[in-house]
Amino acid sequence: MSPRTLLPLVAAVLLGLGSVASAADAPAAKLLAGAATSNITPELGIDIVGGFLPFPATHIHDELHARCLVLDDGKTKVVLVVCDLLALHRCVSIEARKLIEDATGIPAANVLISATHTHSAGNAIGAPPRGFYSDHELTDYQRFVARRIADGVRRAVNVLRPAEIAFGSVDVPEHVFNRRWFMKEGTVPVTPFGGTKDKVKMNPPGGSPDLVEPAGPTDPTVSFIALREPAGRLISVFSAYSLHYVGGVGTGHISADYYGVYCEALKKLQQGGESDPPFVALMANGTSGDINNNNFRTPRLRKPPYEQMRYVAEDVASKVNAALAQATWKDSASLDARYRELGIAWRKVEPELLAWAKETEAKALRIQSKADITTVYAGRVQRLANASPETKAPVQVLRIGDLSIGTSPCETFAETGIEFKKRNPFAHSFMVELANGYYGYLPTPRHFELGGYETWPGTNYLEPQASVKIMDALLEMTAELTAKSK
């Protein structure tokens, strides 16, 4: 080859090497974010399922929403949705995530859908109430919720725009209290099944001299992810706080509880919060299966409807807003997700307990007595005994930059969320409960030994090692995401 012929070839090679170097040195793709809401308020007359027995809704105090946030790093999109619901059946999540994937191309595994656990919402768990032992055809309301979730995500995709991201947290301990208490020997009440094997009581009388100490910790931290237009106004804030709910609603009222009030309060604190497209706040439930808003060390005075939830919501919103002022902003964050469905056994029902349940229900029918807590549990125990050997419990981890979000489909104890934060390798982390399905309470093995409401068969539905299996899966998935990022 002559020198004249070789020169263009060398130049081409050098140009090629230059383009490779440029690609390697290219900055990370800028982050995009979009947020929107969808109204999921049910019709009046729908069953409100926050108590032991459902009752019809007679008034809408405030609208229920699916609040949706979409993030895009140029390669991957992830979706976070928080719904104003007590809980949602796995089938609702499956249907919504399928609709989202079909419409937007975002993989179903990258979509996290959780419920807040408001006790004043319609039934998205299915019929009969808490009938979540197997997949089933969606009710009209469940189908409506799934469609509205998908619509909200599509609207959030429509308003994707360049964004900066910040992670933060603020401790707000004054609103969270462990509701499971050790009590003086002989003062724990009899269970619905008879006997006094429980060592702790849920929601004991406030200020009782029989109280000894709480049976577990609280998690006082509000964790948040904030998105804003570059050096501009806020797009969205996704928050998580381990507070079961606040309550104190009017009789027969539909309400989003403190979660909805918090979202509106945080919005009012933002300059340009109502501009187009509007700011969207989300408040997910952290791990609050054993936590509520009652300070049991003192008697609690009855307050007018909605007063306490406004107080809590506005206080938390003001503290999160103050923490936003200290945030450090970045214009990129790598995104990824992992999703699994774990084989977890349903809780075993012993023959003598099943015999008690059948006899209790038969007796109630004979004397035509009104349903009470005993007959409610008799029905729950029988349905649990008839469940298939195991279920497929959805668990998920989202990676957003150097933050990981782990999920549980249960009412999860605070110490599980604390353990996840301590043991996973990400710089920032927190858990969201009631995600992608509902399987009752998730006590740790230690709490099974203590007993109490959250461990009763018919309140707890999964095997005693379920919390361990879920934690192991979450940590395995965070390890996978960490390894992939290196």
N, C-alpha and C positions, 0 to 999 in steps of 0.2 A: 504494500500500500504506500502510495507516495505521500510526502509531507503535506502536499496541497489537499489530498483527500482526507488525511488524518486530522487536520485542524478542525473541520466542522464536527467530526465525531467526538473529539475531545471537548469541544465547546458544548456539545449536546449533553455529554456525560456530566460535565461540570454544572450545567444548568439543571440537570436532573437532580444532582446532589444538593444543589441550592434549594430546589423545591422541597426535597425531603427534609432538609434542615428547617426550612420555613414552617413546614407542617408540624414538625416536632416542637418548635418554639411557639406555635400559635397559641394564643390565650384560650382558656376554657370558654365554651359557649356561654353567652349571657343567659341568665335565668329569666323565664317568663312565668307570670302568675295571673290567675283570674279567679274571681269568686262570685257566687250568686246564691240566691235562696229560692226555694220552692215551697209553696203553701201546702201542708199536708193535714190541715184541719178536717176532722171527720164531720159527718152529719150529726145533728142532735138526735139523741136516742141510742147512739152507739154505746156499747158497754164500756164503762171505765173500769180498768182492771188493776188498779193499784192496791186494793184491799183484798181481804180473804174472799169476799163475795162480790161479783161484779154488780154494778148498778148503772142505770141509764144516764147519759149526759143530758142535762136540761138547759145548759147555758154555756156559751163560749166567752170566757173572760178575756183571753188573749189567744191569738192564732198560733198554731203549731207550724213549724217549718223543718225542712231538710236544708241545712246550711252546707254549702259545697265549696271546696277549694281545690283548684287544679294547679299543679306545678309542672314545668317543662324545662329540662336542662339542655335541650337540643337533641338529645338521644332518647331520653326516657321521660314519660309522663307518669306522675302519681296523683292519686285523688284521695282527699279526705272529706268524708261526709259525716255530719252529726245530725241526728234526727230527734225531734221532740217526741219521744216515745218511751214507755216503760221499758220495752225491749222489742226486738223483732226476731221472727223466726228465721232460721237458716235459709229457708226457701225464698223469703223476701230478698235477702242479700244476693242469693244466687240469681234471681230474676233481674234485679236491678243492675247487677254487675254485667250480666249478659246483654241487657239493653244498652248499657254504656259502651261495652266493647263493640257491639254491632254498629252503633252510631258514630263512635269516635275513633275506634281502633285501639283505645287504651286497654291493655290486657286486664282481664278480670282480677288477676292476682295482684295488680297494682292499685286496686280500689279498696279503701278501708271505709266501711259503713258501720257506725256505732249509734247506739241509743243513749239518751241522757239519763234515763230512769225517772223522769217525771211520773209521779203517781196519779196524775190527773190527765191522762191521755187515752185515746182509743186503743182497741186491742189489735196489735199487729203480730201477736204471738200465734194466734190461731184458735180454733174451736176444737174441743172444749178449752176453756182458759188454761193456759200453760200446757197445751197439748202439743209438745214439741218433740215427742219421742221418735217421730219418723217424718219423712218428707210427705207433703200432702198438697192437694190442689189449693191454690191461693183463694182466700176470701176476696170479696169485692174490695174491701178496704185495703187488704194487703197488696192487691194488684194496683190499686190507686197509688199507694205509697211507693211501690217499686217504680212505677212510671214517673211519678213526680221527682223521685231521686234522680233518675236518668235525665229528666228534663233540666233539672238544676245543674247537673254536671255539664250538659251540652251548653247551657247558657254561660257557665263559667269558662268553658273552652272558647266561646265566642268573644269573650273580653280578655283573653290572654294578652299580656303586654309586658314589656321589659320591667324587671323588678329587682330590687335589692332585698336581701334576707337577713334576719337577725334572730338569734336564739336568746332566750332569757328565762329568768325565774324570779319569784318573790315569795317569801314565806308569809303565810297568813294563818297562823295557828289558832286564832281566837274563834274560828267558826267550825272547827272540826274536833269531834270527841269520839273516843271509842265507846261503843254502845253495849259491849259485852263486859259484864262485871262479875268478878268473884264476890260472893256474899257470905255472910256469917253462916256457919254450919246450921242446917235445918231451916234456912229461910228461902232457899230456892224453890219456887212453886212446882207442883206436879205437872208433868208434861201431858199433852192430849192423849198419849198412849198409856197413861198411868205410871206411877212410880216417880222417884225423884233422883234419877241417875245423873242429871245434869249438875255440873260443878259451877257453871256460870249462868247468868240470866241476861237476856237481851232486853234493853230498855227498862231497867229497874226504876222504881219510884225515885224521883229527884229529891236529893237531900235525905234519903233514908238512912237511919243509923245502922242498918244492916249491910251497907256497902263496905267492901274491903278495898279493892283496887281494880282498875281496868285490866282486862285479860290480854290486851295487845296494844301496840303503838298506834299513833296517827301519822299520816304523811301531810305536813302542813304546806307543802310547796305547790304553788301554781306555776306550772311550766308553760312556756308559750313559744310559738314560732310567729314572727311578724314579717309581713311583706309590704313593701312600699314602692311606689314609682320612684325611679332614680332621683335621689335627693328631694323627693316630693311627698305627696300625701300618701297615707296608708291605704293599701289595697285590702288587707285582711289580717286578722290575728287569730290563730288557732291556739286555744288554751286547754289545759286539763287540770282538774282539781279533784282531790279525793274526798268528795262530800256527797253522800248518798242522795239526798235531795233536801229541801227545806220544808215544803208543805205549807199548810195553813191557808188552803183555798176555800172558796165558798162551796156549799153543798151542791153536788151535781155539776160543778164547773169543770170545763176543759181549760187547762193552763199549761204553759211550758215551764212553770215553776221558776226557780231562780236562774236557771240556765238562760232562758229567754230574756229575762229582765237584765241580766249581766250583758248579754249581747247588745241590747238596745242602749244600755247605759254607757258601754264603751264606745259605741257609735256616736253618741251625743258629745263625747269628750274629744272627738276628732274634728279638726278643722277640715271642712270640705267633706265630711262624712256622708252627706246626702247628695254630693255631686254625682254626675253620671260618668262611669258606673259607680254605684254607691259602695262605701266601705261595708265589709261583711265580717262580723265577729262570730267565732265558733267556740263553744264551751263543751268539751267532752268530759265524761266522767272518768276519773283516774281509777284508783282501786279503793273502793269505799264499801265493800260488802259488810264490814263491821264498824262503819263510821257514820255518824249523823251530826246534826246541828244542836243536839241537846247536851247541855252541861249538867250531868247527873249529880254533881256535887252539891247543887243547890236546887230548890224547887223552881220550876219554870212557870212563869205567869202566862196566862192565856192572853193572846193579843188579837186585835181585829184581823180579818182575812187579809192576806197579802202583805201585812206590815213587816213581818220578819224576813220574808224572802226579798223584799225590796232593800231592806237594811243590809242583808248579806251581799246581795248582788251588786249594789252600788258601792259598797266598801271594797269588795274584791276588784271591781272595775277600776276604781280610783287608784288602787295600789298597782295593778298591772299597768295602767296608763303612766304612772310615775316611773315604773321600771323601764318602760319603753324609751324614756328620755335618756337612759344610760346605755342603750343598745349600741352594739358595734355592727355596722352594716357591711355586707359583702354583695357583689353582683353576680356570684355564681355559687352553685351547690350541686354536686353530683347526686343523682337520684337512682334508687334501686328498690327492689322489693322481693320478699320471699313469702310464700303462702303454703300452708300444709293443712290437711285434714287428718287429725290424729285418731287412731283407734283407741277409744277409752271406754271401759266397761261402765254400764249403768250400775248404780248402787244395788247390791244384793238385798232382797227382802227376805228375812228369815221366816220360816213356816209359821211360827207362833204369832209374828206380827201380821202376816197375811190373814191368819184366822181371826185375829182381833178386828182387822179392817172389815172383813166380810160380816162378822157378827154385829159390829157397830152399825154398819149401813143397813143391814136387815132389820135391826131393832128400830132404827129411825123410821124406816118405811112402815113397820107394823104399827107404830104409835103415831105416825104422820107428824113427826116433830119437825120444827123449822131447822134449817141447816145452821149448824154452829161450827166452831173450830174443830171439834172432835169428828163430826161427820165429813167436814171438808178434808181432813187428813185421811179418813178412812177411804175416801174416793181416790185421793192422790196415791196412797200406798198401793191400791189395787192396780191403778194404771201403770205405776212404776214396775210392779211385779210382772206385768204383761209385756213390758218393753223387750225389744230384741236384745241379744247379749251385749252388744256394744254399739256406740254411735261414732260418727265422724265429726269430731269437734274442730272447727276452724281456728287456726292461729296464724298470725301474720307479723312480719316485721317490715317496716318501711325505713329506708335510709334516706335522710335529707342532709347532705353535707356531712358534718361530723356529729349528727344527731341520729338516734334510732328510736323508733316508736314500736313497742311490742304490744300485742293485743291478747285479750282473753274473751271468750264468749259467755262469761259468767259474771255474777256478782262476786268480785274478787277481793280478798282481804288486803288491808293496807300493807301488811308485812310482805306480801308477795310483790307488790309494786316496789317497795323499798329494796327487796332482794334483787330485783331486775336491775335497778339503777346501780347497785353496788357491784354486780358480777359481770355486766356486759362491758365490752372494750371501748365503746364510744365515749367521746368527751362529754356529750349530753345525751340524756335518755329519760324516757318515762313510759308508763303503760296507759293504755286505754281499755276499759272493760266494756262488756256488753257489745262486742264487735262481731259483726257478720253472723250472729245467731244468738240463741239464749238457751242455757242449760242449768239455770238455778244458781245457788250459792256454791262458792269454791273455797271451803275451809282448807287450811293446811292440815297435815296429819296430826300436828300437835293439838289443833282445835277439835278434831274428832274425839280426842280423849277427854276434852273438857265438856263436850255436849253443848246444849243451848239451841235456840231456835234455828240458827243458820246450819246446824248439823242434823236436824231432824229429817228422816226419810219423808219426802213429800215437800220439803223446802230445799234440801240437798238431793241431787239426783245422780251424781257421778261417784265413782269409786273413791276410796280414801286417798289413793295415790295420784288423783287427777291433777292436783296443783303441781306436784313434782314433775309429772310427765309434760305438762304445759311449759313449765319453766325450763326443763331440759331442751325442749324443742325450740323455744325462743332463743336460748343461748347458742344452740347449734346454728340457727339461722343468722344471728348477729355475727357469729364467727365466720360464716360463709361470706357475708357482705363485707366484713373487714378484710378477709383474704383477697377478695376480688378487687378491692380498691387499691391494693399494694402493687 
